[in-house]
Amino acid sequence: VPPQAGPEAEPAGPPGAGDAPLPPGGEPAPGYAEAEREAVHRLMRERRDVRNGFRSDPIPHEVLLRVLEAAHTAPSVGHSQPWDFVIIRSEETRQKVHELAMRQREAYAKSLPRARAKQFKELKVEAILETPVNIVVTADPTRGGRHTLGRHSQPQMAPYSSALAVENLWLAARAEGLGVGWVSFFDERELVRALELPDHLEIVAYLCIGYVDEFPDEPELVQTGWSRRRPLSWVVHEESYGRRALPGADPHDLLAETLDQIRPLDAQALGEAWERQKRMTKPAGSLGALEIIGAQLCGLSRLCPPPVPEPAAVAVFAGDHGVHAQGVTPWPQEVTAQMVANFLGGGAVCNAFANQVGAEVCVIDVGVAGELPATPGLLPRKVRPGTADLTAGPAMSREEAQRAVEIGIETARDLVAAGNRALLTGEMGIANTTVSAALIAACTGADPAEVTGRGTGINDETHAHKVEVVRRALELHQPDPAADPLGLLAAIGGLEHAALTGFILGGASLRVPVILDGVSAGAAALVARAIAPEAVSACVAGHRSAEPGHAAALNTLGLRPLVDLDLRLGEGTGALLALPLVQSAARAMAEVATFDAVGITDKN
């Protein structure tokens, strides 16, 4: 594996090299020579979680002893050495453990969205029976007594330290040519009982170890598309969380970095797509808009045919609005938090639609007014508890607007790194259609009366008042989307609108299709277009909302909706309904035969 090039390359030279001043007392302790250092880094780069291709060859005792000695030399907090290693060779014990793992594997598969479950069933995730040796690494939280250094304030240090022993074992095994697979499909206490371990022990890792035919160039879960490797630049923060900078480099602006990665659709892949469309076994143009989508997916992925955009995830950004105080909706503001709980409980329409199409629902608190309890599935990313009243002043500060945009970018990055190949927009926020109308009016130049709808259902009197509220906000702030789109968001936007803007920009920078939902997504896409015009090339209009502003937004964006059912719910529902159509467009490009391939006579 060649050394990594570019801005994330390993720094050259031993510690202390370069212009840094020497510490008092002379030269620092020497590092390894260059060849030895490269060998250490190569070992870490080439370590793999191996799941396939194990051989039945026995592991010599002296080899296994070296591996265990390396594991036992791992550092531990307070020199507590809380680990123990249980070596398992018997077929009877391994069969019992395998049955436990299979039950947990099936339970996990049932918890997954359908597309993920299908992908998971194609993975081999354990090699308990195929390997000659299994090793259980345990942690003893009682070892060392009550006064073990470092454990008083952080009792988790026993399993944390034992994880370092796992790492040492893994690296030493790779140096010996041994593959290691980490099996995680266990109920820990059930496994403790099955292995007849003392009840006070914690199982840190169940490892399958053996010689292999070859080590893959990439981890298997990367090769299969289950997940992607996160670049180092995404995860290094300097001094404060969110201030990203690699050693020796200036802090980089997340928004600027994202914009720099947004490119037009690939011309070569587009050309190949249209040529393939001509040769597919159907009359030219007979799939209508799906042919355009298919070509768009080719240009976006730079591949013809394109990958099918699955798995997919809908990101539901939730936030509250100060303009609610103006009486633009009869719904109380606390409904936002209540609906977030409904999403997390699986009881909303978006959950039903996501279950139907096999997508994941991801809920992000970017600005809910109330405090939300920690709940599985909720991403706590609150910038502030709701915006200010945009008719009295800016909805938020410029810094808050940018932070919300960055949250959208980070959410897109996380979902794509987790293996999703399609991103769907969703939102929740009482009074957010008022904000959407203001953003759309500002970006399209339309009169507020033309783009302000009835939201969740209001009478004529409230609607007229809502139009006037939008008009007052625009007159107060006089926003200029072309000159200052971020200032536009700060003045009259919502936190979920800003996050949706970043989500669209993030998806475009990663060349992943972004299926837009309704009027809030349309408003955010207009702002994203003002920031980076090419971002629209990643967007697919899932549907046309009953909100009049949405049609104006789609016309300005030049996007044709795939579904038109008078929906006006939000939550990502229209995008979810459109997902199978987008996936069908990709499948047609990949799976429909060509006239020449199957011997069908084309028209002259």
SULZI-V471873 format. One record per residue. N is the residue number from 1. RES is the residue in one letter. OMEGA is omega in degrees with one decimal (* if undefined). BURIAL is b if it has 9 or more other ideal C-beta (glycine too) atoms within 8 Angstrom, else e. D_LAST is the distance of its C-alpha to the last C-alpha in Angstrom with 1 decimal. Layout:
N RES OMEGA BURIAL D_LAST
N RES OMEGA BURIAL D_LAST
This chain:
1 V -178.1 e 52.2
2 P 175.7 e 52.5
3 P -178.7 e 54.8
4 Q 179.5 e 53.0
5 A 174.9 e 52.3
6 G -172.6 e 52.2
7 P -179.2 e 54.5
8 E -178.6 e 55.1
9 A 177.5 e 56.2
10 E 177.4 e 59.5
11 P -178.4 e 62.5
12 A 172.7 e 63.8
13 G -179.6 e 67.5
14 P 176.5 e 70.1
15 P -179.1 e 71.6
16 G -179.4 e 73.6
17 A 179.5 e 71.5
18 G -174.0 e 70.7
19 D -177.7 e 72.8
20 A -179.9 e 74.1
21 P 178.4 e 77.9
22 L 177.9 e 79.7
23 P 177.0 e 81.5
24 P 178.0 e 85.3
25 G 173.9 e 86.8
26 G -174.3 e 84.7
27 E 174.7 e 81.5
28 P 175.5 e 79.5
29 A -174.2 e 79.1
30 P 170.3 e 76.5
31 G 179.2 e 73.0
32 Y 171.0 e 71.3
33 A -172.7 e 70.4
34 E -177.3 e 66.8
35 A 178.9 e 65.7
36 E 178.9 e 67.3
37 R 179.3 b 65.9
38 E 178.7 b 62.4
39 A 178.8 e 63.0
40 V -179.1 b 64.1
41 H 176.8 b 61.0
42 R 178.9 b 58.7
43 L -179.2 b 60.3
44 M 179.9 e 59.6
45 R -172.9 e 56.0
46 E 175.7 b 55.2
47 R -176.2 e 57.0
48 R 167.0 b 54.6
49 D -172.3 b 54.9
50 V -179.0 b 53.8
51 R -175.7 b 52.5
52 N 171.8 e 50.9
53 G 177.0 e 51.6
54 F 176.6 b 55.4
55 R -179.9 e 57.3
56 S -178.9 e 60.3
57 D 178.0 e 62.5
58 P 177.0 e 65.9
59 I 179.4 b 66.9
60 P -177.0 e 70.1
61 H -177.6 e 73.0
62 E 177.7 e 73.6
63 V -179.8 b 70.0
64 L 178.4 b 70.2
65 L 177.6 e 73.6
66 R 179.7 b 72.3
67 V -179.5 b 69.5
68 L 176.5 b 72.1
69 E 177.5 b 74.5
70 A 178.6 b 71.8
71 A -176.0 b 71.2
72 H 177.5 b 74.9
73 T -179.6 e 75.3
74 A 175.1 b 73.1
75 P 176.4 e 74.7
76 S -178.6 b 76.0
77 V -179.9 b 77.5
78 G -177.9 b 81.3
79 H -174.8 e 81.0
80 S 179.7 b 80.8
81 Q -171.3 e 78.6
82 P -173.1 b 77.6
83 W 165.6 b 75.1
84 D -178.2 e 75.5
85 F 178.3 b 73.1
86 V -179.1 b 72.8
87 I -177.9 e 71.3
88 I 177.5 b 69.7
89 R -171.0 e 69.0
90 S -179.3 e 69.7
91 E -179.2 e 66.8
92 E -179.8 e 68.6
93 T -179.1 b 68.8
94 R 177.8 b 65.3
95 Q 178.7 b 64.0
96 K 179.2 b 65.9
97 V 178.7 b 64.6
98 H 179.1 b 61.0
99 E 175.6 e 61.4
100 L -178.2 b 62.6
101 A -179.1 b 59.7
102 M 178.0 b 57.2
103 R 179.4 e 58.8
104 Q 177.0 b 58.6
105 R -180.0 b 55.0
106 E 178.0 e 54.0
107 A 178.6 e 56.0
108 Y -179.7 b 54.3
109 A 179.9 b 50.8
110 K -179.5 e 51.7
111 S -174.3 e 52.7
112 L 167.7 b 49.3
113 P -170.5 b 46.4
114 R -178.8 b 43.8
115 A 177.7 b 41.3
116 R -179.6 b 44.3
117 A 177.5 b 45.7
118 K 179.1 b 42.5
119 Q -178.0 b 42.5
120 F -177.6 b 46.2
121 K 178.1 e 45.9
122 E -179.1 e 43.7
123 L 168.2 b 46.4
124 K -172.0 e 49.4
125 V 177.4 e 52.3
126 E -179.5 b 55.3
127 A -175.2 b 56.5
128 I -175.2 b 60.0
129 L -173.9 e 59.9
130 E -175.4 e 58.1
131 T -178.8 b 60.5
132 P -177.0 b 63.9
133 V 167.9 b 65.7
134 N 178.5 b 65.4
135 I 175.5 b 67.6
136 V 176.3 b 68.6
137 V -178.7 b 69.8
138 T 172.8 b 72.3
139 A 178.3 b 74.2
140 D -176.7 b 77.8
141 P 179.4 b 78.5
142 T -174.8 e 82.2
143 R 179.4 b 82.7
144 G 178.4 b 85.2
145 G -172.9 e 86.9
146 R -169.8 e 87.0
147 H 175.8 e 87.5
148 T -175.7 b 84.5
149 L 175.6 e 83.6
150 G -175.0 b 80.6
151 R -177.9 b 80.3
152 H -177.6 e 82.6
153 S -178.7 e 80.2
154 Q -177.2 b 76.9
155 P 180.0 e 77.3
156 Q -174.7 e 73.7
157 M 178.3 b 74.7
158 A 177.4 b 75.2
159 P 177.7 b 71.6
160 Y 179.9 b 70.4
161 S 179.5 b 72.5
162 S 175.8 b 71.4
163 A 176.6 b 67.7
164 L 174.8 b 68.8
165 A 176.1 b 70.0
166 V 179.9 b 66.6
167 E 178.5 b 65.0
168 N 178.8 b 67.5
169 L -177.0 b 66.9
170 W -178.8 b 63.1
171 L 179.2 b 63.4
172 A 178.1 b 65.9
173 A 178.8 b 63.8
174 R 178.8 b 60.8
175 A 178.8 e 63.2
176 E -177.3 b 64.2
177 G 179.5 e 60.5
178 L 173.6 b 60.8
179 G 179.2 b 58.1
180 V 173.5 b 59.3
181 G -178.6 b 57.6
182 W -178.8 b 59.2
183 V -176.1 b 59.0
184 S -176.0 e 59.4
185 F 178.8 b 58.9
186 F 158.9 b 62.5
187 D -170.2 e 65.0
188 E -177.2 e 67.5
189 R 177.0 e 70.6
190 E 179.4 b 69.2
191 L 175.9 b 68.5
192 V -179.5 b 72.1
193 R -178.0 e 73.5
194 A -179.5 b 71.3
195 L -179.8 b 72.4
196 E 176.4 e 76.0
197 L 173.2 b 76.2
198 P -173.9 e 79.1
199 D -175.4 e 78.1
200 H 179.8 e 78.8
201 L 173.2 b 76.1
202 E 177.3 b 72.6
203 I 179.8 b 69.6
204 V -177.3 b 67.8
205 A 169.4 b 65.2
206 Y -170.5 b 64.3
207 L 174.5 b 62.9
208 C -170.2 b 61.2
209 I 177.1 b 61.9
210 G 174.6 b 60.9
211 Y -177.1 b 59.4
212 V 177.5 b 55.6
213 D 179.0 e 53.1
214 E 174.6 e 51.8
215 F -178.2 e 52.0
216 P 178.5 b 48.7
217 D 179.5 e 47.9
218 E 173.5 e 47.6
219 P -175.2 b 49.3
220 E -178.3 b 47.4
221 L 172.1 b 47.1
222 V -179.4 b 45.4
223 Q -177.4 e 43.0
224 T -179.9 b 42.0
225 G 179.1 b 41.6
226 W 178.2 b 44.7
227 S 176.9 b 46.1
228 R 176.0 e 46.0
229 R 177.9 e 48.8
230 R 177.2 e 50.5
231 P -179.9 e 51.1
232 L -176.6 e 54.8
233 S 178.8 b 54.7
234 W -165.2 e 54.1
235 V 179.6 e 57.2
236 V -179.0 b 60.0
237 H -179.1 b 62.2
238 E 175.7 e 65.1
239 E -179.7 e 68.4
240 S -178.5 e 66.8
241 Y -178.5 e 64.0
242 G 177.5 e 60.9
243 R -171.6 b 61.9
244 R 177.4 b 59.4
245 A 172.8 b 60.3
246 L 179.5 b 60.0
247 P 179.9 e 63.2
248 G -178.7 e 63.7
249 A 176.5 e 61.0
250 D 174.1 e 61.4
251 P -179.0 e 60.5
252 H 179.8 b 56.9
253 D -175.4 e 55.8
254 L -179.8 b 53.5
255 L -179.7 b 51.6
256 A 178.4 e 51.3
257 E 179.8 b 50.1
258 T -179.0 b 47.4
259 L -178.6 b 46.2
260 D -177.5 e 46.0
261 Q -180.0 e 43.5
262 I -177.0 b 41.0
263 R 175.5 e 37.9
264 P 173.5 e 34.6
265 L -177.4 b 31.5
266 D -174.4 b 30.3
267 A -178.4 e 27.7
268 Q 179.7 e 26.3
269 A 176.3 b 26.0
270 L 179.1 b 24.4
271 G 178.1 e 21.7
272 E -180.0 b 21.1
273 A -178.4 b 21.0
274 W 176.5 b 18.3
275 E 178.9 e 16.1
276 R 178.0 b 16.9
277 Q -179.1 b 16.1
278 K -174.1 e 12.5
279 R -179.5 b 12.4
280 M -172.9 b 14.7
281 T 178.3 e 14.1
282 K 173.7 e 14.0
283 P 179.7 e 12.2
284 A 177.8 e 12.8
285 G -173.2 e 16.3
286 S 176.3 e 17.3
287 L 171.6 b 20.3
288 G -175.2 e 21.6
289 A -179.5 e 24.7
290 L 176.4 b 24.5
291 E 177.2 b 21.6
292 I 178.6 b 23.9
293 I 179.3 b 26.7
294 G 178.0 b 24.9
295 A 178.5 b 24.1
296 Q 179.4 b 27.7
297 L 175.8 b 29.1
298 C -179.9 b 27.3
299 G -178.8 b 28.7
300 L -177.0 b 32.1
301 S -175.0 b 32.4
302 R -179.7 b 30.8
303 L 173.2 e 28.9
304 C -0.3 b 25.3
305 P -177.7 b 25.3
306 P 172.1 b 28.5
307 P 176.3 e 31.5
308 V -176.4 b 32.0
309 P 173.0 b 34.6
310 E 0.2 b 37.3
311 P 179.7 b 40.3
312 A 178.5 b 40.8
313 A 173.8 b 44.1
314 V 178.8 b 45.1
315 A -180.0 b 48.0
316 V 179.2 b 50.3
317 F -175.3 b 52.5
318 A 177.9 b 55.7
319 G 178.0 b 58.0
320 D -169.6 b 60.5
321 H 177.6 b 61.0
322 G -179.6 b 64.2
323 V 175.3 b 62.8
324 H -179.0 b 63.3
325 A 179.7 e 66.9
326 Q 176.4 b 65.8
327 G -177.8 e 65.1
328 V 179.5 b 61.3
329 T 177.0 b 60.8
330 P -176.3 e 63.0
331 W 177.6 e 62.2
332 P -174.6 e 64.9
333 Q -177.1 b 64.0
334 E 177.9 e 65.0
335 V 178.4 b 61.9
336 T -179.9 b 59.9
337 A -179.7 b 62.0
338 Q 178.5 e 62.0
339 M 174.6 b 58.2
340 V 176.9 b 58.0
341 A 178.6 b 60.2
342 N 176.4 b 57.9
343 F -176.5 b 54.8
344 L 177.4 b 56.8
345 G 177.7 e 58.0
346 G -173.7 e 54.5
347 G -177.6 e 55.2
348 A 178.6 b 52.9
349 V -178.8 e 49.6
350 C 176.5 b 47.9
351 N 179.4 b 49.4
352 A 179.9 e 48.0
353 F 178.3 b 44.5
354 A 176.5 b 44.7
355 N -179.2 b 45.8
356 Q -174.9 e 42.8
357 V 175.2 b 40.2
358 G -178.9 b 42.3
359 A 176.7 b 43.3
360 E 174.5 b 46.6
361 V 179.6 b 48.8
362 C -175.2 b 50.8
363 V -176.2 b 53.5
364 I 174.1 b 55.0
365 D 178.8 b 58.2
366 V -179.2 b 57.8
367 G 177.5 b 60.4
368 V -175.2 b 61.7
369 A -179.1 b 65.1
370 G 176.0 e 66.8
371 E -179.5 e 67.4
372 L 178.5 b 65.1
373 P 176.2 e 66.4
374 A -176.1 e 64.8
375 T 176.2 e 62.3
376 P -179.7 e 59.7
377 G 179.8 e 56.3
378 L 175.0 b 57.8
379 L -179.7 e 57.4
380 P -177.1 e 60.5
381 R -172.6 b 59.4
382 K 174.3 b 61.5
383 V 175.6 b 61.8
384 R -177.4 b 64.3
385 P -179.4 b 65.2
386 G 178.9 b 63.1
387 T 173.6 b 62.6
388 A 179.6 b 65.2
389 D -175.0 b 65.0
390 L 176.2 b 62.5
391 T -178.8 b 64.4
392 A -178.0 e 67.5
393 G 179.2 e 66.2
394 P 178.6 b 63.5
395 A -179.8 b 61.9
396 M 176.6 b 62.4
397 S 178.3 e 63.3
398 R 179.1 e 60.8
399 E 178.4 e 61.6
400 E 177.7 b 61.0
401 A 179.7 b 57.6
402 Q 178.6 b 56.6
403 R 178.2 b 57.9
404 A 175.4 b 55.9
405 V -179.8 b 52.7
406 E 176.4 b 53.6
407 I 176.4 b 54.1
408 G 177.5 b 50.5
409 I -179.1 b 49.4
410 E 178.2 b 51.5
411 T 176.9 b 50.3
412 A 179.8 b 46.7
413 R -177.6 b 47.7
414 D -177.5 e 49.7
415 L 178.3 b 47.0
416 V 177.1 b 44.3
417 A 178.0 b 46.9
418 A 174.9 b 47.5
419 G 179.4 b 43.9
420 N -178.5 b 42.2
421 R 174.2 b 38.6
422 A 178.8 b 38.5
423 L -179.6 b 41.2
424 L -178.7 b 41.8
425 T 173.8 b 44.3
426 G 179.9 b 47.2
427 E 173.9 b 50.5
428 M 177.8 b 53.7
429 G 178.4 b 56.4
430 I -177.9 b 58.3
431 A -177.1 b 57.9
432 N 176.5 b 54.9
433 T 173.7 b 52.8
434 T 178.8 b 55.4
435 V 179.0 b 54.8
436 S 179.5 b 51.0
437 A 179.7 b 51.4
438 A 179.4 b 53.6
439 L -178.7 b 51.1
440 I 177.6 b 48.2
441 A -179.4 b 50.2
442 A -175.4 b 51.2
443 C -177.3 b 47.8
444 T -175.5 b 45.9
445 G -179.7 e 48.8
446 A 176.3 b 48.6
447 D 179.7 e 51.8
448 P -179.7 b 53.3
449 A -178.3 e 53.3
450 E -172.2 b 49.5
451 V -179.6 b 48.9
452 T -177.3 b 51.9
453 G -174.3 b 51.3
454 R 173.9 e 53.6
455 G -178.7 b 53.0
456 T 176.9 b 54.5
457 G 179.7 e 55.6
458 I -179.3 b 58.2
459 N -175.5 e 59.8
460 D -177.6 e 59.5
461 E 179.6 e 62.7
462 T 178.3 b 61.7
463 H 178.8 b 58.3
464 A 177.5 e 59.9
465 H 179.8 b 62.2
466 K 176.5 b 59.3
467 V -179.3 b 57.6
468 E 177.5 e 60.9
469 V 177.7 b 61.2
470 V -179.2 b 57.9
471 R 179.9 b 58.8
472 R -180.0 b 62.2
473 A 180.0 b 60.7
474 L 178.6 b 58.3
475 E -179.9 e 61.2
476 L -170.6 e 63.5
477 H -177.5 b 61.2
478 Q -175.0 e 58.9
479 P 179.2 b 56.4
480 D -175.6 e 53.9
481 P -178.7 b 50.8
482 A -176.5 e 49.4
483 A -173.0 e 52.6
484 D -178.7 e 53.9
485 P 177.6 b 51.7
486 L 174.9 b 54.2
487 G 175.6 b 57.0
488 L 178.8 b 54.9
489 L -178.8 b 54.8
490 A -174.9 b 58.5
491 A -171.0 b 59.5
492 I -176.0 b 57.6
493 G 174.1 b 55.5
494 G 179.2 b 56.1
495 L 177.7 b 56.5
496 E 176.1 b 53.5
497 H 178.3 b 51.4
498 A 178.6 b 52.4
499 A 176.1 b 51.7
500 L 176.6 b 48.3
501 T 178.1 b 47.6
502 G 178.6 b 48.6
503 F 178.2 b 46.5
504 I 178.9 b 43.4
505 L 179.1 b 44.3
506 G 177.4 b 45.1
507 G 179.3 b 41.8
508 A -179.3 b 39.9
509 S 179.5 b 42.0
510 L 178.0 b 41.2
511 R 176.8 b 37.5
512 V -179.6 b 37.6
513 P 177.9 b 35.9
514 V 179.9 b 38.5
515 I -175.4 b 37.8
516 L 176.0 b 39.9
517 D -169.7 b 42.0
518 G -168.0 b 43.6
519 V 178.9 b 45.7
520 S 176.9 b 47.8
521 A 177.0 b 44.8
522 G 177.5 b 43.2
523 A 179.5 b 46.5
524 A 179.0 b 46.7
525 A 176.0 b 43.1
526 L 178.5 b 44.1
527 V 177.4 b 47.0
528 A 178.0 b 45.0
529 R 178.1 b 42.6
530 A 179.4 b 45.6
531 I -177.0 b 46.8
532 A -175.0 b 43.5
533 P -177.0 e 40.5
534 E 179.4 b 38.0
535 A -178.4 b 39.4
536 V -178.9 b 37.2
537 S 176.5 b 34.2
538 A -170.8 b 35.6
539 C 170.6 b 36.1
540 V 178.5 b 34.2
541 A -177.6 b 35.7
542 G -179.2 b 36.5
543 H 172.9 b 37.5
544 R -179.7 b 39.0
545 S 172.7 b 42.7
546 A 175.9 e 44.7
547 E -176.0 b 46.7
548 P 179.9 b 45.8
549 G -177.6 b 46.1
550 H 177.9 b 43.2
551 A 178.2 b 40.7
552 A 179.2 b 42.2
553 A -178.7 b 42.0
554 L 178.1 b 38.3
555 N 179.8 e 37.4
556 T 179.0 b 39.3
557 L -177.3 b 37.7
558 G -178.0 e 34.2
559 L 179.1 b 33.6
560 R -178.7 e 31.9
561 P -180.0 b 33.9
562 L -177.4 b 32.3
563 V 177.0 b 35.0
564 D -174.2 e 37.0
565 L -178.3 e 39.9
566 D 176.6 e 42.8
567 L 174.2 b 44.2
568 R -175.6 b 47.2
569 L -171.1 e 48.8
570 G 178.3 b 47.9
571 E -173.5 b 48.7
572 G -173.1 b 45.0
573 T 179.6 b 44.2
574 G 177.8 b 41.0
575 A 179.0 b 39.8
576 L 177.9 b 40.5
577 L -177.5 b 38.5
578 A -175.6 b 35.5
579 L 179.8 b 35.8
580 P 178.0 e 33.7
581 L 178.7 b 30.8
582 V 177.9 b 30.9
583 Q 177.7 b 31.2
584 S 177.8 b 28.3
585 A 178.7 b 26.1
586 A 179.5 b 27.3
587 R 177.8 b 26.9
588 A 179.4 b 23.2
589 M -173.9 b 22.6
590 A -167.3 b 24.6
591 E 178.8 e 24.0
592 V -178.4 b 20.5
593 A 175.1 e 18.5
594 T -178.7 b 15.3
595 F -176.4 b 12.3
596 D -177.1 e 13.3
597 A -175.6 e 17.0
598 V 173.9 e 16.9
599 G 175.6 e 14.4
600 I -178.7 e 12.2
601 T 177.9 e 8.7
602 D 176.4 e 6.4
603 K -177.0 e 3.8
604 N * e 0.0
